[in-house]
Structures are given as C-alpha cells and as structure tokens.
Amino acid sequence: MNSISRRKFLKISTSTIAVAAASTSLSSIVKGAKKIESNSGKTKNGIQTIPTFCDICFWKCGAIAYVKDGKLWKVEGNPEDPLSKGRLCPRGTGGVGAHYDPDRLKAPLIRRSSRGKEEWVEVTWSEAFDYIAEKMNKIKQQYGPESVAMFSHGLGGNFLKHTLKAYGIVNIAAPSFAQCRGPRDVGFELTYGEGIGSPERTDIKNAQCLVLIGSHLGENMHNTQVQEFADAVQNGASIIVVDPRFSVAASKAKYYLPIKPGTDLALLLAWINVIVSENLYDKNYVELHGFGFEQFAAEISQYTPEWAYPETGIDPELIRATAREMARYRPASLVHPGRHATWYGDDAQRSRAIALLNALLGSWGRKGGFYYPASMDVPAYPYPPYPTPTKEKLDNPNKKYPFASEAITTGIREATITGNPYPVKGWFVYATNLINALPNEEETIKAIKNLDLLVVIDVIPSEIAGWADVVLPESVYLERYDDLNVELFREPFIALRQPAIESPNDQKPNWWMAKKLAEKLGLGNYYPWKNIEEYLDYRLTNAGFSLKELKEKGIIKGEKQSIYFDEGIKPEFPTPSGKIEFYSLQLQQAGFDPVPKYNRPAEPPPGYFRLLFGRAPVHSFSRTQSNRILADMMEENELWVNAVIAERLGFKSGQYVKLKNTEGIVSNKIKIKATERIRPDCVYMVHGFGHNSKMLKGTYLKGASDAQLITKYATDPLMGGTGMNINFVTIEAEA
C-alpha cells in the first residue's frame, strides 16, 4: 500500500487522563495513605508537588506527583525531564491507580499449604526475614551460596542484588535480555561493537526517513520515542512500516508493507541487495569505517526482490521503492532496531541485518540516525568487596551461546530443573512475573517444584507470587526512594525517585527489605549507611551535588555534549577489526554465518494461525491490569482476526471465543475483533491479560493469556534468546 494519508498524530493528553483520574471515586475504592507533617504528625493541607520518576515501565520518565490535602491526587510529566519533556503516557498519568489498587499486597505472607494453592499466613516482617534467612543459611551450608539465583526487572532490584551478592550468589538474570531485547543488542554489538542502550539511542526527531519493522510506536508507548515520532510525522518524515498488522504506526506511513510473519529477514536482505547493487549506499562512510564489505556484497547478491517476493508476499517493485526511499534521505534514515526482538529463533542475525542496513545508510553516529549517548559521573558507594565465588555462573554452561552478553533466564530455569552443572535451590524474584515472562509455563512450574525457597517481592499478587514460599509486599514507586537514575541519553542527567505519599498498609521499600535481610544474614557490614537518604546524599555529594537540590528539582542536568560524528565525536567501533563488521570473522570462527542468511520459518498446520502478541498504550506487560484507572480504559484484550477469516468461521466482532494451540492448551475466553487490518494467516492479541491469580480479584480471568499458549520456543544459537512467535492456534466457539 502506498501513499496512505497522514492523520495528525494523536497527542498524549495528560490533562485528559488527570480529569479521568480525578473523576474516578478513588476514595470509594480504598482508603488512601496520608501525607503527614513529620514535625507535627498532622495531615498536610493544600496541594504539594513532589518530583519523582515513573516506574510503570522501564523508560523511567520524570514526573510530578500532586498530593491534595494529604491524599495522592494526580501525576504529570516533569517539564525539566529530558525523557518525558513534561508529558506522560496514559500509563504514567494513570499511575495514581497503582497506589489505590485494592488488590495490592498489604503485608508479608508465608505459604501454609502446597505451592500454587494461594493459601497464606500473614506474618510480621521480622518473621518473614527469619524464615528466609533460615532457609538461605541451610542452602548455603548444603549446596553453597551460588545455589540461590535472582530474577529481577528494573532499577528497584539494585539493593536486593547487593544483599544477595554479599551472601555469595552469582546467578542474576532479567527476562529483558533472553525474552526481549537481547537479540537486538547482540546483533548490533556484533556489527558496531556496541548495543543500542535503554532508552535506545535512536535520533527519531531528526530522522527524515524512519523504518519500523514490527515496532509498534504509539502502542508500546515508549514516551520519548512516541513524542519524537509525532514530531517526525509533523515535520514530513517519510515513514515506512513493515508489519502483518495495520498498526497505529502504519496509519502514519507513506509505505505500508503487510509482510508474511516470519519472513522479515528475507525483506531486509532484499533491501540490502537493492541498496548495494544500485550503488545507493554511503560509499565514503563504508570505505572509511567498514570491514569485509566485498565479501558481504558477494553474499547478499543472491537476495533479489524477485527472490524475496514469494517469501514475504511483498511486490518486488515495492521492495525497490522503499529501499530507494531510505537511500534518498541517508544518513538521516533510521531503520529502527525495535525492542521486543525474540520472534523466531534467528533473531540476533535478523537484528544484525538491521544493523547492517543502517551501516549502508551511514546512520550510526549521524544526525537522524543513532547518536552517542552522554552521561554524568556519579561515584558508586564504597561497599566492602563481595565474597569470591567458588562456582561459575550456570545460565550458559560451556558458553553454549557464545555471544550472550548477559545472563540467560531460561538457562537458570533449565539448571534448576536438571541440577546441572550444580543444583539451584533458591529463587528470589523481584518485580517480574516469571509465569508470564518466560515461555512454557509448565517448565517454569517444574523448576519451582525443585526449589527449597522461592521469595517473591512485588506490589501485586501476580501468578508467580502464587507459587512462592514467602511474598514480600513492596511500596509502589510513588511511596518510596530508589537508587539514583544516572541516565545515558541525548543529554546527561541524574533523576531521583522519592516518596510522594506513605504506603497505605504494611508495604515497605525495596532498600529497607534488602538492608533488613542483610542484617538477618549477618551481613550488616554491607550497609554502613543508616538510611536511603544518607546513601543517596553520599553519592551525590561525591559528584558535587546534594540530595536537597535533587529532592527539590527531581532532575539535575549536566552540560550538553557532542553526540554525532559531525560534532566531533571520534568514530570508534569496539569490534575485533575496530570497524563496522559487514563480514564477521568472529561469527565465522564460532561456526556461524558471517553474513545473515535467510531460513524459511515453519508454516502453520491446516486450520491454524500464527499467534502474534504485543503491547497496549494503557498497560505495561502484565503489571497494570489491576490498576482500576488503567482497567477503565482497557479491561480485557481482544483477538484480532482477519474479517474474511472470521466470516468464514462464523464469528463476529464482540463474540467470545477460545484459542487452542498445537499442544492442546486452551485459553480463557477472548472477544473477537474482526478486522481488515491483519493478514489472514495470523491472529494478534495484547499481552498481559487472562490472569489466573485468584488474589487479583479485579482482573481475574478477564481476557486471554498469550503466555499460556506459548508452549514452544526456538532458542537463538548465538545468544540464547527465546523466539516465541512460533506458536499456532485454532479458534473455537466459547461454550
């Protein structure tokens, strides 16, 4: 499809969400915490504004919390913050609902029956820590401290990691690597010697041509990028969108390519073929910075648009037109690397192809492409050294995945099941719902059954909490301090998360939990500071700042730095050759293709559809469905089905159906969305719904869970990422 009309991009309206929050009778949901005058013990009257930063997703946008007459009222963007630029996404402005969520965990819990039954005894914090410390000491004595592992997501896990490292653990992993961004990072590291970072170093606002391949800007709501995308559209940038589904981003596109799922690498190779064969690449840039270009050019000569047509379903002339469009605007042409990149098992090579396409366009280090992020120097706290481990990490034994640059969650899970290379008997899980985050729920539960201790720290009773021995209720981000956010971004800054309101029940901040647990374990010397403010002030003072200043502003900005080659940044590529590696000798020496090669994905069986999933602008993973403000905007997910297919099967929009995968797993009921905006060979749903934790009363069994249907996954041989778009489902009428 060509020349799709551009509609004015929908601006994120903080005022609209604030009005919705104010009009919702939050006081009728739950009695909120009060903001108390520390010197008088009385409730504060009037309106106070407290700068902080958001925790609804990983973007960490600067925010201003408003407390009215002692109660949390609303949250808006901090205009001084480079990430939010004064505006939050719907999730951020709806963050007030996290504080008032009636399904929140309220006090420490210890399991009183078999795992998974969600039967608990409410205990004191001291009793919870005594139980955990006793179990940890037994594991340490029998197996060694390395037999405890941690799964963590987000900045809030820093202090718990510190306690566990002091105890002696070495196995710490985040699902964000092997289940999300890892293949992308590795693909770019193999090409440029550096990853993309988080937030990504994409210069969208200055791009004149932006290419999105399965990247749903406007739906995944990475705030800065969405704002810059709106600016790029308004400035007349040429937008190219590749997606089996006509997404919000596709509605802004000059060119929309409805690709056959699983064939993205074929299209990328065909684009590269056109740009090289027609001499459209940045020759000076490639000659100056490239390594192995001649071998690379020879390898890709076979991937013509005509070859790609039967694979992708994209007309050869449309492939050529879009390749020429990218070349027309280089180096301000940006092929977006995406974020959730674990699709089909060859994802690091697909991401490397994206990196190579950007290299041909000369976009790395150039305005409108990828900038070099800047940061400020804030010294770490001088802790005692951690104990020397006696065992190696076990997530990637014998470097089975030689280019894994971070720990692999599913590798830890596998070792927990098998006991090889050594037993894993304890898990700490912080702010991540492993039941939904890892593919194949059955394998996760099998691993849990081998544990002597499972501790879950979270703000809501997620599915993983239902399997825990101990559940520790964390204060939500608006009620706590966290570690400093010393961000790598376009302009350097330091941000502070600080409490705007007290926790309503017996919830505690993560730093307090980490410190108290360390003391129970006899590791109090690893916490020489008395409280979090003393810790923060020490770091800031040694950087030439003060906590008082940061509490008032929420943000301290550094001096602007050069971020492009043209501004004086010296081009350096920490690869083996010291250049951009078009032909990778390190891949070749490890037994892999030095240039990406296309492998045709498996076709769905007759009557089945490929299951695709993604994000919604009002929810973050599976963390926010119980937030009543956000649930008002999206209470359950829908199943996108091609309208012709829906009619053929006898289904209509709004009708409830169930999905069954090839392993016989049947989903909860989900509404049909019959639409022409999706190809007929796949279906699509928003991730994070269909909760089966009975403690999540407000969202229990609302919508369907894609995670339950993802029983198969393809492991990336380069870095261990789990490709999850290889599952197929049929659609059945709801009884």
C-alpha positions in Angstrom: 0.0 0.0 0.0 1.4 3.4 -1.0 0.7 7.0 0.0 -1.5 6.3 3.0 -3.0 9.6 4.1 -1.3 11.0 7.2 -3.6 12.0 10.0 -2.4 14.3 12.7 -0.7 12.1 15.3 -2.7 11.7 18.5 -1.0 13.7 21.2 -0.8 12.3 24.7 -3.1 14.4 26.8 -2.0 14.4 30.4 -5.0 16.7 31.2 -7.5 14.2 29.9 -6.1 11.4 32.0 -5.8 13.6 35.0 -9.5 14.5 34.7 -10.4 10.8 34.4 -8.3 10.1 37.5 -9.9 12.9 39.4 -13.5 11.9 38.4 -12.9 8.3 39.5 -14.1 8.0 43.1 -10.8 6.7 44.3 -11.7 7.2 47.9 -14.6 4.7 47.4 -12.1 2.1 46.1 -9.8 2.1 49.1 -8.8 4.4 51.9 -5.6 6.1 50.7 -2.4 6.8 52.6 -1.9 10.2 54.0 0.9 12.7 53.6 1.9 13.6 57.1 3.8 16.5 58.5 6.9 15.0 60.1 7.2 17.5 62.8 3.5 17.7 63.9 2.0 14.4 62.9 -0.9 16.2 61.2 -2.2 15.7 57.7 -0.8 18.3 55.2 -3.4 20.6 53.8 -3.4 22.2 50.3 -1.5 20.9 47.3 2.1 19.7 47.5 4.1 18.8 44.4 6.8 16.2 44.7 9.2 15.4 41.7 10.0 11.8 41.1 10.2 9.4 38.2 7.8 6.8 36.9 8.0 3.0 37.3 5.1 1.8 35.3 7.5 0.8 32.6 11.3 0.8 32.2 11.5 4.2 30.5 11.7 6.0 33.9 10.1 9.3 32.8 10.4 12.3 35.1 7.1 13.1 36.8 5.5 15.4 39.3 3.2 13.9 41.9 0.4 16.1 43.3 -0.8 15.5 46.9 -4.0 17.3 47.8 -5.0 17.6 51.4 -2.7 14.7 52.3 -4.0 12.3 49.6 -2.4 11.4 46.3 -4.3 13.3 43.6 -2.6 13.1 40.2 0.7 12.6 38.4 2.0 14.7 35.5 5.2 14.9 33.5 8.2 16.9 34.8 8.9 19.6 32.2 12.6 19.6 33.2 13.0 15.9 32.4 14.6 15.1 29.0 12.7 11.8 28.8 9.1 12.9 29.5 9.5 16.6 28.4 6.6 17.4 30.7 4.2 14.8 29.3 3.5 11.2 30.5 1.9 8.4 28.5 -1.6 7.1 29.7 0.1 4.5 31.9 2.2 7.2 33.6 -0.7 9.6 34.3 -2.7 6.6 35.4 0.0 5.6 37.9 -2.0 7.1 40.8 -4.2 4.0 40.4 -1.2 1.8 41.5 -1.3 3.5 44.9 -5.1 3.0 45.3 -5.2 -0.6 43.8 -7.4 -2.6 46.2 -5.7 -5.8 45.0 -2.3 -4.7 46.3 -0.3 -6.9 48.5 -0.7 -5.5 52.0 1.6 -7.5 54.4 4.2 -10.2 54.3 2.9 -13.7 53.6 4.2 -17.2 54.2 2.8 -20.2 52.4 0.7 -22.5 54.6 0.0 -25.3 52.1 1.3 -26.7 48.9 2.8 -24.3 46.3 0.3 -22.8 43.8 -2.7 -23.0 46.1 -2.5 -19.3 47.1 -3.1 -20.1 50.8 -1.2 -17.9 53.1 -0.5 -16.9 56.7 0.0 -13.1 57.3 3.2 -12.6 59.3 5.4 -9.7 60.6 8.4 -8.5 58.6 10.7 -10.0 61.3 9.0 -13.4 61.0 9.3 -13.3 57.2 13.0 -12.4 57.3 13.7 -15.1 59.9 12.1 -17.7 57.7 14.0 -16.6 54.6 17.4 -16.3 56.5 17.0 -19.8 57.9 16.3 -21.3 54.5 19.1 -19.4 52.9 21.6 -20.5 55.6 20.6 -24.1 55.0 21.0 -23.8 51.3 24.4 -22.1 51.8 25.6 -24.9 54.1 24.4 -27.8 52.0 24.9 -26.5 48.4 26.8 -23.2 48.6 25.5 -19.6 48.1 25.7 -20.0 44.3 22.7 -22.3 44.5 20.5 -19.2 45.1 19.5 -17.2 42.0 17.8 -13.9 41.4 15.4 -12.8 38.6 15.0 -9.0 38.6 13.4 -6.3 36.5 14.1 -2.6 36.8 16.1 -0.2 38.9 14.3 -1.2 42.1 16.2 -4.5 42.3 19.6 -2.9 42.9 19.7 -3.1 46.7 18.4 -6.7 46.8 21.1 -7.6 44.3 23.6 -6.0 46.6 22.4 -8.1 49.6 22.4 -11.3 47.6 25.9 -10.7 46.1 27.1 -10.1 49.7 25.6 -13.5 50.5 27.5 -15.0 47.6 25.2 -15.5 44.7 26.5 -15.2 41.1 23.3 -16.1 39.1 21.3 -12.9 38.4 19.2 -12.5 35.3 16.5 -10.3 33.9 13.9 -11.5 31.4 14.5 -8.3 29.4 17.6 -10.0 27.8 16.6 -13.5 26.7 12.9 -12.8 26.4 13.0 -9.3 24.9 15.9 -7.1 23.7 18.8 -9.4 23.8 19.0 -10.5 20.2 18.8 -6.8 19.1 21.6 -5.9 21.5 23.8 -8.7 20.3 23.1 -8.1 16.6 24.3 -4.5 17.0 27.2 -5.5 19.2 28.5 -7.9 16.6 28.3 -5.2 14.0 29.3 -2.0 15.7 30.8 -3.3 19.0 28.1 -1.5 21.0 24.5 -2.1 21.8 21.5 0.2 21.5 21.1 1.0 25.1 17.9 1.7 27.1 16.4 4.1 26.3 17.5 3.5 22.8 20.0 5.9 21.2 17.6 6.5 18.2 17.5 10.1 16.9 13.9 9.8 15.7 13.1 13.5 16.0 15.8 14.3 13.3 15.1 11.4 11.1 13.9 12.2 7.6 13.1 8.6 6.8 12.0 6.2 9.6 11.6 2.5 9.0 9.6 0.4 11.6 9.8 -3.4 11.3 7.3 -4.8 13.8 7.9 -1.9 16.1 4.6 -0.5 17.3 5.3 3.1 18.2 2.1 4.6 19.5 1.1 1.3 21.0 4.1 0.3 23.1 4.3 3.9 24.4 8.0 4.4 24.9 7.3 8.0 25.8 10.2 9.9 24.3 10.1 7.9 21.1 6.4 8.4 20.7 6.8 12.1 21.1 9.7 12.2 18.6 7.7 10.0 16.2 4.9 12.6 16.4 7.4 15.3 15.7 8.9 13.4 12.8 5.5 12.9 11.2 4.6 16.6 11.7 7.9 17.5 10.1 7.1 15.5 7.0 9.5 12.5 7.5 8.9 9.6 5.2 7.6 6.6 7.3 7.9 3.0 6.2 6.1 0.4 8.3 6.5 -3.4 7.9 4.0 -5.4 9.9 1.5 -8.2 9.4 -1.0 -5.9 11.2 -2.0 -2.4 10.2 -0.8 -0.8 13.5 -1.2 2.8 14.7 2.3 3.4 13.3 1.2 2.0 9.9 -1.6 4.6 9.8 1.1 7.3 9.6 3.1 5.6 6.9 3.9 6.6 3.3 4.6 2.9 2.6 3.0 0.0 4.5 4.3 -3.5 3.8 1.9 -6.2 5.1 4.7 -8.8 5.4 4.1 -12.6 5.9 5.0 -13.3 9.5 8.5 -14.8 10.0 10.0 -13.5 6.7 11.4 -10.2 7.9 15.0 -11.3 7.3 14.2 -12.0 3.7 12.9 -8.5 3.2 15.9 -7.0 5.0 18.3 -8.9 2.8 16.4 -7.8 -0.3 16.6 -4.2 0.7 20.3 -4.6 1.3 20.6 -6.2 -2.1 19.0 -3.2 -3.8 21.0 -0.6 -2.0 24.3 -2.4 -2.8 23.5 -3.4 -6.4 22.3 0.1 -7.3 25.2 1.8 -5.5 22.8 3.7 -3.3 24.9 3.2 -0.1 27.1 5.8 1.6 30.4 4.8 -0.1 32.6 7.2 1.8 31.2 6.1 5.1 31.5 2.4 4.2 35.1 2.8 2.8 36.2 4.7 5.9 34.5 2.6 8.6 33.6 -0.7 7.1 35.3 -4.1 7.3 34.7 -7.0 4.9 32.4 -5.1 2.6 33.4 -7.0 -0.6 32.7 -10.4 1.0 29.4 -9.1 2.4 28.3 -7.7 -1.1 29.1 -11.1 -2.7 27.0 -12.9 0.0 23.9 -10.7 -0.4 23.9 -10.7 -4.2 21.5 -13.7 -4.3 18.8 -12.0 -2.3 17.0 -10.1 -5.1 13.5 -8.5 -4.6 12.2 -11.2 -7.0 13.6 -13.9 -4.7 12.0 -12.2 -1.7 8.6 -11.8 -3.3 7.3 -15.4 -2.8 8.8 -15.5 0.7 7.4 -12.2 2.0 4.4 -11.5 -0.2 5.8 -8.0 -0.9 5.9 -6.9 -4.5 9.5 -6.6 -5.9 8.8 -3.0 -7.1 7.6 -2.0 -3.6 10.8 -3.5 -2.2 12.8 -1.4 -4.6 10.8 1.7 -4.0 11.2 1.5 -0.2 14.9 0.7 -0.4 15.4 3.8 -2.7 13.4 5.9 -0.3 15.8 5.0 2.6 18.8 5.8 0.4 17.3 9.1 -0.7 17.4 10.5 2.9 20.6 9.0 4.2 22.3 9.4 6.6 19.1 10.8 8.3 17.5 7.4 7.5 16.8 5.3 10.6 15.9 1.7 10.5 14.5 1.3 14.0 16.1 -1.7 15.9 12.9 -2.4 17.8 12.9 -3.7 21.4 11.0 -6.9 21.8 13.1 -8.9 19.3 12.6 -12.5 20.3 10.5 -13.8 17.4 11.7 -16.9 15.5 15.0 -18.1 16.9 17.2 -16.4 14.3 16.7 -13.1 15.9 20.3 -12.0 16.6 21.0 -12.4 12.8 17.8 -10.6 11.9 18.9 -7.7 14.2 22.3 -7.8 12.7 20.7 -7.4 9.3 19.0 -4.3 10.6 22.4 -3.0 11.9 24.0 -3.7 8.5 21.2 -1.9 6.7 21.8 1.2 8.9 25.5 0.9 8.2 24.9 1.1 4.5 22.9 4.2 5.1 25.7 5.7 7.2 23.3 6.4 10.1 25.4 5.2 13.0 26.8 8.3 14.8 25.0 10.7 12.5 22.1 13.1 13.0 18.8 11.5 12.2 20.3 8.0 12.9 21.9 6.8 16.1 23.6 9.3 18.4 26.3 8.7 21.0 24.6 9.0 24.4 26.0 11.2 27.2 26.1 10.6 30.9 27.2 12.1 34.2 29.8 10.7 36.6 28.3 9.8 39.9 30.6 7.5 42.0 29.3 4.3 43.4 29.0 3.8 47.1 32.2 2.2 48.5 30.9 -1.1 49.8 33.1 -4.0 51.1 34.2 -6.5 48.4 31.8 -9.4 47.7 33.0 -12.9 48.6 34.9 -14.8 46.0 32.6 -17.4 44.3 33.7 -21.0 44.2 31.4 -21.9 41.3 30.9 -20.4 37.9 27.6 -18.9 36.6 25.3 -21.7 35.3 23.0 -20.0 32.9 25.3 -20.6 29.9 27.4 -23.7 30.6 30.5 -24.1 28.4 29.5 -20.9 26.6 26.8 -22.8 24.6 25.6 -19.5 23.4 28.9 -17.8 22.7 27.6 -14.2 22.2 25.3 -14.0 25.2 26.4 -10.7 26.8 24.0 -11.0 29.8 22.7 -13.8 31.9 20.0 -16.1 30.4 16.9 -16.6 32.5 15.8 -19.8 30.8 19.4 -21.1 31.4 18.9 -20.7 35.1 15.5 -22.3 34.8 17.0 -25.3 33.0 19.7 -25.7 35.6 17.0 -25.6 38.3 15.2 -28.5 36.6 18.2 -30.7 35.8 20.6 -29.8 38.7 23.4 -29.3 36.2 26.0 -28.0 36.3 25.0 -27.8 40.0 21.7 -27.6 41.9 19.7 -24.4 42.2 17.6 -24.5 45.4 16.5 -20.9 45.9 15.0 -18.2 43.8 14.4 -14.5 44.5 12.0 -12.9 42.1 11.8 -9.1 42.1 9.1 -7.2 40.0 8.8 -9.8 37.3 6.0 -12.3 36.7 8.1 -15.2 35.5 4.9 -17.3 34.8 4.0 -14.8 32.1 7.5 -13.6 31.2 9.2 -17.0 30.4 7.9 -19.2 27.6 6.4 -22.6 28.5 4.7 -22.1 31.9 5.0 -25.9 32.6 8.8 -25.7 32.6 8.8 -22.8 35.0 6.5 -24.6 37.4 8.6 -27.8 37.1 11.7 -25.7 38.1 9.8 -24.1 41.0 8.9 -27.6 42.4 12.7 -28.3 42.8 13.3 -25.3 45.0 13.7 -25.2 48.7 12.9 -21.5 48.8 11.0 -19.1 46.5 10.8 -15.5 47.6 8.7 -13.0 45.5 8.9 -9.3 46.0 6.2 -7.3 44.2 3.4 -4.8 44.6 0.5 -7.1 43.3 -0.2 -10.8 43.8 0.9 -11.9 40.4 0.9 -15.5 39.2 4.5 -16.2 40.3 3.6 -15.0 43.8 1.0 -17.8 43.9 3.9 -20.3 43.8 6.1 -18.5 46.4 7.0 -19.6 49.9 7.3 -16.0 51.0 5.7 -13.0 49.4 7.0 -9.5 50.4 4.8 -6.5 49.6 6.7 -3.6 48.1 5.7 0.0 48.3 4.7 1.3 44.9 7.1 3.8 43.2 5.1 6.8 44.4 5.8 5.7 48.0 9.5 5.0 48.1 13.0 6.0 47.3 15.0 4.0 44.8 18.6 4.2 43.6 19.7 7.1 41.5 18.9 7.0 37.8 22.1 8.2 36.1 20.8 8.1 32.6 22.6 7.5 29.3 20.7 9.8 26.9 20.8 12.6 24.4 21.7 15.0 27.2 23.1 13.8 30.6 21.1 14.0 33.8 20.5 12.5 37.2 17.0 11.7 38.4 15.6 10.9 41.8 12.7 8.7 42.7 11.3 9.8 46.1 8.1 9.2 48.1 5.2 11.5 47.5 2.8 9.6 49.8 3.0 7.0 52.5 2.2 3.3 51.9 -1.4 2.5 52.9 -0.7 -0.7 54.7 2.4 -2.7 55.8 4.3 -2.4 52.5 8.0 -1.5 52.5 10.5 -0.1 50.1 13.0 -2.5 48.5 16.0 -0.8 50.0 14.6 -1.4 53.5 13.9 -5.0 52.8 17.4 -5.5 51.4 19.0 -3.9 54.4 16.9 -5.8 57.0 17.5 -9.1 55.3 21.3 -8.5 55.2 21.2 -7.9 58.9 19.4 -11.2 59.5 22.0 -12.9 57.4 24.8 -11.4 59.4 25.8 -9.1 56.5 25.0 -5.8 58.2 28.6 -4.5 57.4 27.5 -4.3 53.7 25.1 -1.5 54.8 27.2 1.1 56.5 24.6 3.8 55.8 21.7 4.3 58.3 19.0 5.0 55.7 18.5 5.6 52.0 18.8 9.4 52.2 22.3 9.0 53.7 23.3 6.7 50.9 21.9 9.0 48.2 23.5 12.1 49.7 26.9 10.4 49.9 26.9 9.5 46.2 25.6 13.0 45.2 28.0 14.9 47.4 30.9 13.0 45.9 29.7 14.0 42.5 29.5 17.7 43.5 25.7 17.8 44.1 23.4 17.4 47.0 20.3 15.4 47.9 18.5 18.5 49.0 18.9 20.1 45.5 17.7 16.9 43.8 14.7 16.5 46.0 13.6 20.0 45.1 14.0 19.6 41.3 13.8 15.9 40.7 16.4 16.3 37.9 20.0 17.6 37.7 21.2 18.1 34.2 24.8 18.0 33.0 26.4 20.0 30.3 25.4 19.2 26.8 27.9 17.1 25.0 28.7 16.2 21.4 26.6 13.2 20.3 27.3 12.9 16.5 30.5 12.3 14.4 29.9 15.6 12.7 30.1 17.4 16.1 33.5 16.0 17.0 32.7 12.5 18.3 35.6 10.3 17.2 34.3 7.3 15.3 35.3 4.2 17.3 34.0 0.7 16.9 35.0 -1.8 19.7 34.8 -4.8 17.3 37.8 -7.1 16.7 38.6 -5.2 13.5 38.0 -1.8 15.0 35.5 -1.1 12.2 31.8 -1.8 11.3 31.9 -5.5 10.6 29.9 -6.2 7.4 31.6 -9.6 7.3 32.1 -11.0 10.9 35.1 -13.2 11.3 34.2 -13.8 15.0 30.9 -15.3 13.8 32.7 -17.4 11.2 35.3 -18.6 13.7 32.5 -19.7 16.1 30.8 -21.7 13.3 28.0 -19.2 12.4 27.2 -17.3 9.2 29.4 -14.2 8.9 26.6 -12.6 7.0 23.0 -13.2 7.9 21.2 -15.9 5.9 17.5 -16.5 5.5 15.9 -19.7 6.7 12.2 -20.2 5.9 10.0 -20.4 9.0 7.6 -23.3 9.6 4.1 -22.9 8.2 1.1 -23.3 10.4 -0.8 -26.6 10.2 -4.1 -26.5 8.3 -6.7 -24.6 10.2 -4.2 -22.9 12.5 -3.0 -19.4 12.7 0.4 -17.9 13.8 -0.1 -16.3 17.3 1.3 -12.8 17.5 1.2 -10.6 20.5 2.2 -7.0 21.5 1.6 -4.1 23.8 -1.2 -1.6 24.6 -0.6 2.1 25.3 -2.5 1.9 28.6 -0.9 -1.2 30.1 2.6 -2.4 30.9 3.3 -6.1 30.4 1.1 -8.0 33.0 1.7 -5.5 35.8 -1.1 -3.0 35.4 -4.4 -4.8 34.7 -5.5 -4.5 38.4 -4.9 -0.7 38.3 -8.5 0.5 38.2 -7.8 3.7 36.3 -6.0 1.8 33.5 -8.5 -1.0 33.6 -11.3 1.5 32.9 -9.5 2.3 29.6 -8.8 -1.4 28.7 -10.4 -4.1 30.9 -9.6 -7.0 28.7 -7.8 -7.8 25.4 -9.3 -8.8 22.0 -8.3 -11.2 19.4 -7.6 -9.6 16.0 -8.8 -11.9 13.2 -8.9 -11.1 9.5 -12.5 -10.2 8.7 -12.8 -12.7 5.8 -11.5 -15.5 8.0 -13.9 -14.5 10.8 -16.8 -14.6 8.4 -15.7 -17.9 7.0 -15.5 -19.4 10.6 -18.8 -17.8 11.5 -17.5 -15.4 14.1 -18.4 -11.8 14.6 -16.8 -8.9 16.4 -17.6 -8.9 20.2 -18.2 -12.7 20.2 -16.3 -14.6 22.8 -14.1 -17.5 21.6 -11.3 -19.7 22.9 -7.9 -20.5 21.4 -6.3 -23.9 21.3 -2.6 -24.3 20.4 -1.0 -27.3 18.8 -0.2 -28.8 22.2 -3.8 -28.8 23.2 -3.6 -25.9 25.6 -6.9 -24.0 25.7 -7.1 -20.3 26.6 -9.6 -18.4 28.6 -12.4 -16.7 26.6 -11.5 -13.6 24.5 -13.5 -11.3 22.3 -13.2 -11.4 18.5 -12.1 -8.2 16.7 -12.9 -8.9 13.1 -10.8 -6.5 11.0 -9.2 -6.0 7.6 -6.2 -4.6 9.4 -4.5 -8.0 9.8 -3.3 -10.7 7.4 -5.4 -13.9 7.2 -2.6 -16.2 8.2 -2.2 -14.9 11.8 -4.0 -13.6 14.8 -3.0 -11.0 17.3 -3.6 -10.2 21.0 -2.3 -7.8 23.6 0.0 -9.4 26.1 -0.7 -9.4 29.9 -4.3 -10.4 30.3 -6.1 -13.6 31.4 -4.7 -13.5 34.9 -5.5 -16.7 36.9 -4.2 -15.5 40.3 -7.3 -15.5 42.5 -5.9 -12.7 44.6 -6.2 -10.4 41.6 -9.9 -10.0 42.1 -10.4 -7.1 39.7 -8.8 -8.7 36.7 -9.3 -12.5 37.4 -9.8 -14.3 34.0 -10.5 -11.1 32.1 -9.3 -11.6 28.6 -6.9 -14.4 27.5 -3.3 -15.0 28.2 -0.9 -15.4 25.3 1.7 -16.6 27.7 -0.3 -19.8 28.5 -0.4 -20.6 24.8 3.3 -20.0 24.2 4.4 -23.6 24.9 7.0 -23.8 22.2 10.0 -21.5 21.7 13.1 -21.5 19.4 16.4 -20.7 21.1 18.7 -18.3 19.3 22.0 -20.2 18.8 24.1 -17.0 19.1 22.8 -15.7 22.5 20.1 -17.9 24.0 17.1 -15.7 23.3 13.7 -17.5 23.2 11.8 -16.9 19.9 8.1 -17.1 20.8 6.3 -16.3 17.6 6.4 -19.9 16.5 3.2 -21.0 18.2 0.0 -21.7 16.2 -3.6 -21.7 17.4 -7.1 -22.6 16.2 -10.2 -20.6 17.1 -13.1 -22.3 18.9 -16.5 -21.1 19.8 -16.9 -20.3 23.5 -19.2 -22.9 25.0 
